[in-house]
């Protein structure tokens, strides 16, 4: 899969690179890598389905625990199943002493570095994870191993919020707040972070965010998890790798950047000039506007916009974050520039506002994303292992061949 020495130029045409070896889909954009029954996206109409349910329905009526069960099991639970699932999550929230020490040792590091390391460390001490990895290496993946894989997946869903909360406490020199078994997934997370009974509206906001980000087909972090899992590595290692992918600013972190930009703008009256500047060559990018898949208004953005409005109505908007976002959105939606390019606000445009007012530091926005998306990562791993094949793409070689080796003393 090489080239002749005369063919040295790659020409770019949109997302396709014309190489001497043939067309290369740059960034694998729209390349199909698996079949799935977990999520589907209609980007042109702005629709997201999770296991066939519209995300609006799940957000309006469900909890994260229900949606997590749906994603892992393929159907909504009945009341008994939901209670049993919730109890299993609660029983798995605590971490091994080794993972706690990793988080303590990385107290001053960015929480995404700490989360990546803690997931890997926890996997080394989870006996079920090690047993599953051994079975996979031996080529066994029957009903017993599949049940064990789901058990490991549930543990990861349960533990990541604890890792985030513990790192927050360590980073501020605070005593750890252990999990409470009488609180929901979202409420317990806020309780462990801040050490007080969480406000019900804040709990709803976290729960809503977890639902909205629970899965989104095969973005970079999910693909990373699949690549690692395809080697039959263990599930914790695949999730740790996914955390590393999410850490990148082109994937996670857009809500953090959006809030920072609102604080910098400072007043809604500046929205028009900010949006106009973004239409100029080399102008600043509007954070949270546009999406790789959605060419219509992101359905998740509509949901979190309404929640953000409700939140600031109750607690106020002292730094005008919601007012600034609302003004920018109004300008974007009326701008021919953005209309022609089909660029609309996405969920990150709105989600950071409530987090900021809840007192969640910027650097923890992306870890909370991971706490949500972990259920999608593990569900896609489970699905892929049903018909596993290691990923092995090829590259078009552009260098020379048969270069003679020159002894070091003869090199100029």
Beta strands, then each sheet from edge to edge (+ up, - down):
strand 1: 11-13
strand 2: 16-19
strand 3: 22-25
strand 4: 39-42
strand 5: 47-50
strand 6: 53-54
sheet 1: 1+ 2- 3+
sheet 2: 4+ 5- 6+
end
